[in-house]
């Protein structure tokens, strides 16, 4: 075991995060220390990918039935992440019962039936479901065990002569178990590896799993933590010393990247097209990165050799598919002619889908689940970067992280030997593992707006914020925007806290400015892959008689309400057409579009123009499956910006009441005697885009409590 002097501990390739003061607070609670250790390991993505790996501790506890001391193993539960692990995310099992399952184990072809038997070993009734890795920890005798997926270790594990490298690098202190799918038999192999080493007088400090990952351990949480860091540090140092030694990294650079800003522009333009191709089965959400590690790979001479091989680690493969799609577009390809670009890309996507179907047909077994979406998850664009597409932003982002892990592995393996990936049959047996299929079937039903991307103008506050919030609650990714940067930031932080970082992005947007609008739409494409829902909500209001109205005020109303609706809709339509699967435009108009009220010529006529532009767009865009509808609010006072700038005073004057009396006045004049709130408008917008009205376009929905003068005739 490690004898490192902790006072002088420094690491170059991993992060040493242990806080002894924090550990002392947990002293005496081995489970708490195990969770603390796990969180530290999971905080460094160089040690393991999100959701990957597993950690455990074995303790002595009182059997609740007999009161006798019994050995219990606490381990990360199925589907958890060690970086965010809590006690509630763990499984606790009677260790003796778990090990006794060997007596009923019928062999590797019956692996899956063992998982259900884990439930007969549960000690803590609040346990999460035990993971498939449980026997791997159970059959090793060590108190604290770390099973991680460090890029540096997997690079050696996935090298053609990884076993020999491991033996020489660690002088026999790290064992080797060749590739095998995780399960009961692999746990027995780990035990056998340890016993064989001890028989030969070797004291192992860990075991390398071929193409898979690393096991390390210790007598205490701290010893295990340090041992893990030291082993990974040594692997990373070995790789670093070999980069470029025998040949250039990835065979050297083949092409140059575009400049950073040009990469972003190119990525934003092509993302909706790629999203359209990847959404042939269901709408996907995208993620883009031009991380330097990605660029080094996609710009290299070895790209064509290594990309088709796919990944080696099961965790990487499950999220990135059998292999990526490499685009044949030049980095500075002219993307202006969308039809021509689609025609150029279509054969590549068809070929990928055929390749995936052939892979499925060649590897499927009698009880394999039906073939899943054959579209690529990872798309590599030399000179620009990497796109990933998945059912939601979190999965798309994680797929990107996993593929970067895979790039690191390929880089390391090629530096010291030759990279090897999983054979197709092994990869298939993981991807279509019945246990993985069961996990997928247990996942909650997607929300109505899952897989959809919404830009609501003026969503920094008021009605726009309420609409964006409703959409996010129903599963959409939303782009918070406003002309006011402080409002954008405040709402962005609020939404991020409530919905998570993957559900929301932000951008400044002046709807009267074409460049600002194009930039905002590009930001949406970079953040999520495109846009599906545009809500033209940004607005102002001015209440004056025609004699009092200035030309500047008139122009300002028409610029924001009418020209703004035109500019944003036009930019949104361009992206929706690139995607090719339709979308929704909802225009927030007003009761005043049809009601001739006092002191309202500018605002009312601009709203009427917005309403008719809605009908005109609906008539024009039906062939594109883009629905265009209107929501007509009235008197939304709560948290609405239109009541600033003298509007409230103007309306109060027009109706002969005070500003304080306005809410009651407006409610009293409605048929339902109701005050209208921003949430009411949000619900109306959701009614149009939530799926139940997918065959409705050119319609108007009044949300005014019932104002008979506003009825459509």
N, C-alpha and C positions, 0 to 999 in steps of 0.2 A: 504494500500500500504506500501511498505518497508520504514522503517525509519532508515536504516543502516547508521552508521557513516562512510562515505566513506574514511576518513583519516586513519582509522584503519581496512580497509577491507582486510580480508584474507580468502582464500578458499583453501580447501584441495583436493576436488574432481573435481573441474572445474577450468578453467583458467580465471582470471580477467585481461582482456586485454585493458580496456578502457584507452585511452590517452586523458586527458582533454585538453591539448594544441591542439591536432588534432581536438577534438570536437569543440573547440572555433573557429577554422578556418572555420568550417562548420556552425557556429551559424547563425540562421535566415533562413537556408535552410533545412526544415524538411525532404524533400526527400533525400537530401545528408546524413543527420544524420541517417535516416532509413537504407540507404544502408551501411553506416559505421557500424551501429549496427549489421546488417545482416552478414557482412563480419567477424566481431569478433566472432559471434556465430558459424558461419560455419567453423571457423578455428580450433575449438576444437571438434574432432570426438566423444568425450564423450557426447556432447550436441546433435549432430544429425549426421546421416550418410550423405555421399556425395549425393547431389541431393535431400535429404529428407527434410521434413518440409517446412514451408513457413513463411514469415514475411510481415508486411504491415504497412502503415501509412495513416491516414486520414487528409487531409488538405483542406483549403479553397482556391479556385482559381477562376479566371475570366472565365466565359463561353465565348468561342470565338465567339459564335453566338449572344449573348445578352449583353455581357459585365457585367452581373450581377454576384455577388458572388455565387459560387456553391460548394458543398462538393464533393471532389474527393478522391478516395482511390487508392493509389499506392501499388502494391503487386507483389511479385515475379511471373514472367510469367511461363507458362507451360514448364516443362523440364529443368528448370534452377537449379542452385546450389547457396545457400545463401552465401557460402564461397567465391565465385568468382563473385557474383552478381554486375552488373553495371546498370545504368539507362536504358540502351538499352535492358536489360533483364527483364524489369518490364512491367506490364500492369497497365494502369491508367483508372479508370472507374468512371462514374457519379454514386455516391453512391445512390442517390434517385432512379435512374432508376433501379439499381441493386436490391434494396429492393422492388421496385414495381413489380418485376418479381413474387413475391409471389401471385400476383393477377391472374397470368396465370398458376401457378404451378398446375399440375393435379395429383400429388401424386407420391409416391416413385417408382412405376412401370414405371414412365415416366421421371426418373432422367436424362437420357442421352440427352433428347431434350433440357434441360435447358442450356447445355454447349454452343450450337449454339446461344442461346438468349443472352449470355454474350456479344457477339459482338455488340449487339444493345446498349450496355451501355458504349462503348469505349469513353473515353475522349481524350486521347492522340493518334493521328492517327499513331504514330510510335510504338504503344504498341505491345509487344509480345502477343501471344494468352493467354488469362486468364486461369489459372489452375482450376482444379476441386475443389480446396480448396477455391476459391474466395468467395462463399456465407458464408463459415464458419467464415471468417473475416468480411464480410459485415454486418452480422446480430448482431455482437457484437458492442457495442457503443464506445469502447475505441479507443483512438487516435493511439497508437502504440500497435501492437499485435505480439507475437512470437508463432508460432506453431512448436514445435520441436519433435524429436524422441530420447530423452536421454535414454540410456540404463537403468539408475537407475530408471527413472520414469516408463518406459515400464515394468520393472521387477515387479513393484507394480501393474501396469495396467493389466498385464498378470497373476497375481496371482489369485488363485481360489477365495479368499476373498479380492480382491484388493479394492473394494468399501469401505469395512469396515476399512481396513488399512488406506486408504486415509483420511477418515473422522476422524479417531482417531489421525493420525499423524499430520494433519494440523488443527485440532480443527474446522472443518467445513469451513475453508477458501479456500479450493480447492474443487470445485464441481466434480461431476461424471456423465458422459454420457456413457452408455454401448456401446459395439461394434456395429458399423454400418459402412458400406462402405462410404467413403467420397462422398459428394454431397449436393444438395440443402436441403434435409430433415435434414441432420446432422447439417447444419447451423441453421435451425429452432430449433433443439433440444438444441443447445448451448444457443441460446437466451432464450429458456424456462427454462433451468437450471439456468441461471443467474437471471431471473425474479422470479423463485421459491425461490431462496436464499434470494433475497431482500425482498420478501414478508414475509420471516421468520426472517427478521432482520439481515441477514448475508451479509457481504461485501466480495465478493469473490476476490481473487488475482489470480485465475486460475481455469482451469477445466481439469480433467484427462479424457482422452478418453480410454475406456476399450480396452485392447490389442493393442492399437494404439500409443498413444503419449500424448503430454501435450500442453495446451494453457495457456499462461500467457500474461500480458499486463501492460501498464503504461501510464501516462499522457504525458511523454516525452520519447524520445529515451533512455535516460539514466535510467529513472525509470523502463522502461520495461526491459532493459538489466539486471539491478541489481535484479529486481524481479525474472526474469528467472533463474539467477545464484543461488539465494537463495533457490528457490523451489527445483531445481535439487540437490543442495548441501545437503539439508535436506533429500531428498530421498536417496542419496548415503550414507550419514552418517548412516541412519537407517539400510540400508542393511549391511554396514560394521559391525555395532554393533551386527548383527545377524548371520554373517557367522560363521559356526561351532558351533553355540550355542546349537541348539537342535540335530543336527546330523552333521557328517563331510560334507564338501563341496562336492557336487555330490556323496554323499554316500561313500566317501573315495577313495583312490587310489587302483586300481586293478592290474595294471602292471607298470613296470618301462620304461621310455624312453631310447632309445639308447643315447649314448653320442652325442654331437652336430655334430661333424664331421662325425660320423657314420650315423646319420640321413640324412645328406646332401648326402652322398654317396648312401644310400639306396633309397632316394627320386629320385636322378638322374637316377638310374638304372630302377626304376619302372615307372617313369613319361611317357616315350614314349609308354609303353604298355598300360597304362591307357588312354593316348591320343588316341591311336588307337581304343580302345573300345568306347570312347566318340565321335569319329569322324565318326560313322557309317552313319550319315546323311549328315554331312558337316565337313570339317576340322576345328578343334577347336584349340584355343591357351590356354595354361595352366599357372597356377600360383601356387606356393608352399609356404607354411609358416609353421614354427614350433614354432610360437609364444607361449609363456608360457601359455597363456589363452586357446589356443587350446589344448596343451598337457595335461593340467589339466583336460579338458573335455574328450578327447579321451582315456585317461588312467584310467578313473574312473569306479566305479561300476555302476553308473547310466547311462552310455552311451547307453546301449541297451534299457533302458526305455525311455530316453528323445529324442534320435536322431530321432526315427520314428515319433515323434509328430510334427516335423517341427517348423517353426517360427510363431510368432504372428503378429508382425507389418507388414502392407501391403508392405511397402518399402523393408523390408528384404525379404519377401516371393517372391516378383516379381523377385528378382535377384537370389534366391537360390533354387527355385522349392519347391515342396511339402515336400520333406525330402531329407537328404543326403544318400549316399551309404556308408556303413561301410565295410571296407575290413576285411576279415578273415585271412589275412596273418599274420604270426608272425613278430614282429619288425625286427628280424635278419634273416628273410626268405632268403634262398639261391635262388637268382634270375638268376643263371647261365643258367639253362635250360629254355629258354624263352618259348618254346613250352609247357612245363609242366605248367609254370606259367599261360600262356594264357588259357590252359585247365582248370586250377583251378579257374580262375577268370570268365570265360565265363558264368557259370550258375548264378553268382551273377548279372552280367549285364543283362542277359536275364530276370531274376526275377524282376529287377528294371524296365525294359522297360514294362514288363507285368503289374506290379503294376501301372505304370503311365498310361498305356492304360486303365486299369480297372477304375482308378480314373476319367479319361476323359469320358469314356462311362457312368459311373454312374452319373456324374454331368452335362454333357453337356445339353444345351438347344436347342430349335429349331433353333435359329439364331447364335449359337456359331461358332466361326471360326474353321477351320480344326485343328486337333490335331497337336501340334508342336513336335519338337524333343523330343523323350521320354528318352533320355539319362540323367544321373545325371549331375548336375552342381557341386555339392559339394561331394567330396570323402574323407572320414576320414580313416586314417591309424593309428591305435593305436600304440603308442610307437615311431611314426615317425612324424606325422603332418597332414596337410590338403592340398589337391589339389582342385583347382577349374578350370573348363573349360568353355570357352565361345567363342563367335565368334571373339573376339579380346582380346588383353592383358588388355585393360582398363576394359572391362566388367568382365574378369576373376579376376582381382585384386579387383574390387569393390565387386564382389560376395564373395570374401574372407573376405573383411572388413565387409560386411553385416552379414556374418555368425558368425564372431567374436562378432558383436553386439548381435546376437541371443544367443550366448553362454553366454554373460554377462547377458542377460535378464533371461535365464533359471537359471543361478547361483543365481541371486538375488531372483527370484520368489520362488525357492526351499528353500532358506534360511529363508524366512518369511512366506511361505505358501506352495502352490503346484502350479507348472507351468501348465498353460493351453494354448493350441495353438488354431489357428482358426479351426473351423469345416471345413471339406473338401469342402462342398458346398460353403461356404463363400470364402474359398481360391480360388476355381475354378472361382467363379464369379469375382474375382479380376484378376486372371491370364488371363482369357479369356474375360475380359471386352471389349466390342466393342470399347470403347474410347481408350483403350490401343492398341488394334489391329490397329486402325486408325493411331496411332503414329508409330507403326512398319511399316505400309505400306508407310508412308511418309518419312521414312528414305532413305538416298541416296543409290544408288546401290553400292554394295561392289566393291572395286578396284580389278584389276586382281590378285594381289598377297595377298589379304586379307586372313587371316587364314594360311599363309605360313611363314616359319621360314628359314632364310638364313644365312649361314656362308660363308663369302668370305675371303679366307686367304690373309693376307697382306692388310687388308682394312684400315690400319692406314693412308694411303696416296696413291697417284698415281692412277693407273688403278683400284686397289682394292677398293679404296675409292669411285671412280666414279660409280663402279658397285653397291656397297652397297647403295649409295645415290639413284641410279635409282630404286633399289628394294624397298627401304623405301618409295620413292615417289609413288610407285605403290601399297603400302599397306602392304608390308612384314614387319615382325619383323626381325631385323638384329643384328648380334653379331659382334661388332667391335673388331678386333684382329690384333696383330702384334707382332713381337719379340721385338719391341722398345716400352717401356712403355710410354714414353712421347708422341709419335705419337698416341698411343691408347687413352690416356687421352684427348689429344687435339681434336681428331676426335669425341670421345664420347661426349664431351661437345658441340661441334658444332652440332652434330646430335640430341642431346637431346634438344637443343634450337630450332632446326628447326622442329623436328618431335614429340617431347614430350617424357617424361620419359618411357612411356609404349611401345615405338616402338624400343627401342635400349637397348642393354646390352654390356658389354665389357669383354674381357679376354685376357691374354697374351698367345701367341701361337708360339711355335717353331716347325715348320712342320717336322723337322728332328728327333724330339724326341717323342717317343710313349707316354710316360707319360704326357707330355705337351699337346699332341693332345687329349688324353682321357679326361684330366681335362677340356680342352676347350669345348669338346662335352658335358661333364657333366654339365658345366656351362650353355650351351645352353638349356639343358633339364631342369635344375632348373629354368632358367629364363622364358622359354616359353613352355616347355613340350616336346621338341624334336628338330628335324631339318628336313627340307624338301628339301633344296637346298644347295649343296656344290659347291662352285666355287674355284677350285685350281688355284690361281692367284699368290701366293707368288713366287718370283724368283730373281735370280741374272743373270748377264751376264758378260762373260769374252771373249774378242776378241783378240786372239793370234794365230799365226801359230802353227802347231803341234810341230815344233821344239822348239818353245819358251814356250809351255804349260808345266806347272809343274804338277806333280801327285797330289799335294795338291789342285791345282785349278780344276783339272779334278774331283777329289772326291767331292769337294765342289759343283760344278755344278750338279753332279748326285745326291748328297745327297738332295739338296734343291728342284731341279726340278723333279727328277724321284722318289727317295725314299719318298720325301715329299708328292708327289701326291698319292703314294701308301698308306702311313700311314694315311693321312687325309681321303682318300676315304674309306679305310677299316673301320675306326671308324664311319664314316658317314653312311656307308651301314648297319652296325650293328644296329644303331638307326632306320634307315628307315625300316629295317625288323621287328623290334619290333613294330613299328607303324602299318605296314601292309598295307599302302595305296600308296606305291611307292614314287617317288621323282625324283630329277634332280641332276646330277653331270655335271658340265661344266668345262672343262679344258682349261685354257688359254695357248695355245701352241705358235706357231709362223710360219710365212712364212718360216723361216729357217729349219723347219722340213722337207721340201721337196725341198728346193733350196740349192744347193751346192755352197755357196759363199766363198770368200777368208777369211783367218784368222778366221775360225769359227768351227773347228772340235769338240771342247768340247761342246759348247753351241748348235750347230746345231744337233749333234748326240743325246744329251740329250733331245732336243725338239722332235726329231724323236721318241725317246723312249716314251715320254709322249703321242705323237699322237697315237702310236700303242697300248699303254696301254689303251687309250680311247676306241679303237675299241674292244679290248679284253674284257674290262669290259662291254661294251654295249652288246656283245654277251652273256655274262654270266648272266647279271642281268635283261634281258627282262622279265623273268618269275616273277620277283618281281615288275614289273612295274616301275623299276628305269631306267630312260633314261640317257644316257651318251653321251655327245656331245663335240665338239671341236670348239673353236674360235681361229682363226689364225690372230693375229695382225701383223703389221709391222711398224717399225719406229715411235713408239709412244713416242715422245720426251717430250711433255709437262707434267711436274709434275710427271715424271716416275723415280723410283729409279734405274732402270737398266742403266741409263745414268751416274750414278756415278761410281767411282771405275775404271776409265780408259776406259770404254766401248766406250764412245763417241770418245775419242782420237784414240782408236783402229780402229773403223769403219771409221773415217775420213782418217786415214793412209791407210786403205785397199782400199779406193776409190779415193785416191789422192786429197782430198779436205781438207779445214780447218774445225774445229769444228763448227765455226759460219756458214759455208756454208752447213752443213749437212741437216737442215730442207728443204732448197730449193732443194738440191740434191735429197733427198728422194721423195719429191713431184713431181719433174720433171720426175723421172723414172717411175711414175705410169701412167696407162692409163687414169685416171681421173684428173691427175695433182692436187692431193689433199693432204694436210697435215692431218695425222691421229691423232685424239685426244682421251683422255681417255673416254670421253662420247660416242664416236663411238663404243668402245669396250663394254661399258655398255649396249648400245642399242642392240648389237648383243646377249649378254647374256640374256637380257630380251626377245628377240625374241624366244629363246629356251624355257624359263621357263614361259612365260606369258600366255600360254594356247592354242595359235593358232597352235603350233607345238607339241601338246601332243602325237602325234603318230610318232614322229621322234626321232630316236636314232642311234648312230654310225655315225653321220654326222659331217662334218666340214664346218664352215662358215668363209670365208676369209674376213678380214676387213683391207685391205692394199692399197686401192685406185686403185687396179688393177695392179698386178705384174704378167705378163704372165708366167714367170718361176715358179710361185707358184701355177698355175692352177693344180687342181687334174685331173689326167688322168684316 
